[in-house]
């Protein structure tokens, strides 16, 4: 049974925390046990979290570009 707590509105502490919250929201939304209004709030929160994650990834990518003298290199595992 899904929890009935309202979605959080604060910025997540980290990328990993945001991804964990997205996973939890997806589980709740997919269960179909939430009232329609709560589902909408969950969807909105998920959109905020995805935006946060994209911004964090772009920031890291930009830092890598700086470290690689402006050239984004293809990552290959060692």
ROKE-724525 format. One line per field, with one value per residue: x, y, z of N, C-alpha, C in turn; residue number from 1. Coordinates in steps of 0.001 Angstrom, whole numbers. Layout:
npx X|...
npy Y|...
npz Z|...
capx X|...
capy Y|...
capz Z|...
cpx X|...
cpy Y|...
cpz Z|...
num NUM|...
//
This chain:
npx 837|569|2214|645|1763|2498|4179|7626|8840|11171|14529|16491|19103|21221|22307|22026|20164|17973|17490|16801|14445|12895|12659|11114|8785|7962|7325|5159|3362|2968|1678|-984|-2578|-3005|-4787|-6198|-5441|-3183|-1577|-1089|394|2597|3580|4297|6291|8130|8855|10168|12339|13632|14401|16212|18165|19047|20166|22249|23808|24534|26080|28222|29214|30066|32120|33885|34537|35999|38153|39269|40330|38334|37456|35222|35677|35357|34285|35997|35988|38548
npy -1178|2207|5048|7853|10275|13690|14846|15851|19232|20553|21217|18471|16813|15797|14526|11764|11420|12654|10939|8618|9463|9900|7261|6197|7724|6896|4210|4549|5950|4090|2099|2734|3234|5741|8769|10879|13649|13534|11972|13750|15709|14143|13593|16188|16731|14783|15766|18104|16992|15569|17693|18929|16887|16831|19395|19154|17166|18546|20580|19113|18068|20433|21147|19080|19662|22011|21007|19407|21208|22538|20679|18165|14928|11555|9178|6402|3318|2067
npz 0|-826|595|2204|2485|1809|-1125|-974|-998|-866|-2020|-3081|-1185|-2617|-5842|-5824|-3741|-4899|-7076|-5698|-4481|-6757|-7679|-5579|-5852|-8399|-7894|-6159|-7826|-9873|-8511|-8364|-6203|-5202|-4509|-7082|-6960|-5322|-6921|-9009|-7644|-6969|-9521|-10323|-8430|-9158|-11690|-10909|-9538|-11586|-13197|-11425|-11321|-14004|-14184|-12318|-13569|-15930|-14790|-13756|-16142|-17366|-15601|-16102|-18738|-18351|-16894|-18848|-20628|-22172|-24020|-24445|-23700|-24828|-22549|-21417|-19846|-17701
capx 0|1377|2096|-195|2485|2580|5532|8511|8994|12517|15544|17152|20451|22219|21810|21632|18926|16921|17185|16103|13081|12212|12321|10002|7593|7527|6675|3863|2490|2654|811|-2368|-3304|-3004|-5860|-5804|-4733|-1859|-815|-651|1473|3741|4103|4953|7531|9040|9366|11148|13526|14318|15053|17358|19188|19608|21023|23468|24606|25105|27128|29378|29751|30795|33353|34776|35033|37037|39315|39837|40644|37257|37098|34568|36230|34568|34740|36197|36413|39890
capy 0|3414|5989|8987|11498|14615|14903|16879|20344|21101|20693|17290|17028|15393|13844|10423|11539|12968|9726|7708|9968|9626|5834|6011|8310|6015|3047|4974|6283|2870|1235|3090|3337|7125|9613|11612|14877|13161|11523|14952|16290|13259|13821|17498|16584|14024|16671|18977|16189|15287|18957|19057|15927|17307|20551|18651|16495|19580|21259|18216|18024|21682|21068|18172|20413|22916|20192|18878|22370|22898|19603|17048|13706|10348|8436|4967|2695|1466
capz 0|-942|1702|1867|2811|690|-1673|-451|-1927|-701|-2941|-2524|-660|-3602|-7031|-5421|-2967|-5861|-7830|-4783|-4322|-8023|-7658|-4638|-6467|-9482|-7291|-5650|-8948|-10602|-7709|-8632|-4938|-4745|-5031|-8271|-6611|-4808|-8087|-9709|-6845|-7133|-10866|-10304|-7657|-10004|-12717|-10236|-9238|-12846|-13578|-10536|-11750|-15276|-13892|-11672|-14592|-16793|-14035|-13715|-17497|-17574|-14827|-16833|-19899|-17855|-16547|-20091|-21456|-23075|-24929|-23790|-24245|-24634|-21387|-21620|-18589|-17740
cpx 880|1171|1266|471|2535|4006|6329|8628|10380|13456|16214|18580|21523|21525|21270|20327|17750|16510|16428|14651|12268|11777|11123|8703|7055|6800|5274|2888|2055|1716|-664|-3206|-3417|-4231|-5320|-5001|-3323|-974|-272|493|2744|4396|4867|6274|8566|9659|10415|12452|14324|15038|16310|18494|19843|20569|22331|24382|25265|26243|28389|30032|30562|32109|34365|35359|36166|38308|40021|40110|39591|36830|36473|35040|35313|35153|34862|36672|37786|39847
cpy 1239|4310|7171|10302|12391|14669|16052|18009|20967|20490|19490|17610|16721|14772|12466|10436|11830|11722|8720|8152|9741|8161|5560|6548|7426|4791|3393|5254|5029|1948|1503|3255|4761|7853|10475|12870|14584|12657|12724|15620|15455|13448|15140|17426|15818|14893|17619|18221|15880|16542|19170|18148|16366|18470|20115|17980|17495|20307|20404|18138|19289|21706|20163|18876|21351|22134|19638|19990|22621|21818|18468|15778|12530|9562|6975|4368|2023|-20
cpz 0|273|1256|2225|1582|180|-1079|-1470|-1838|-1730|-2288|-2087|-1692|-4803|-6650|-4630|-3891|-6639|-6957|-4612|-5596|-8069|-6744|-5232|-7584|-8948|-6802|-6795|-9703|-9833|-7985|-7379|-4410|-5293|-6180|-7939|-6104|-5950|-8859|-8962|-6960|-8492|-10923|-9557|-8474|-11089|-12131|-9979|-10503|-13340|-12740|-10996|-13060|-15046|-13242|-12685|-15537|-16089|-13980|-15094|-17793|-16801|-15525|-18051|-19483|-17550|-17781|-21106|-22541|-24045|-24136|-24471|-23972|-23477|-21764|-20306|-18760|-17572
num 1|2|3|4|5|6|7|8|9|10|11|12|13|14|15|16|17|18|19|20|21|22|23|24|25|26|27|28|29|30|31|32|33|34|35|36|37|38|39|40|41|42|43|44|45|46|47|48|49|50|51|52|53|54|55|56|57|58|59|60|61|62|63|64|65|66|67|68|69|70|71|72|73|74|75|76|77|78
//
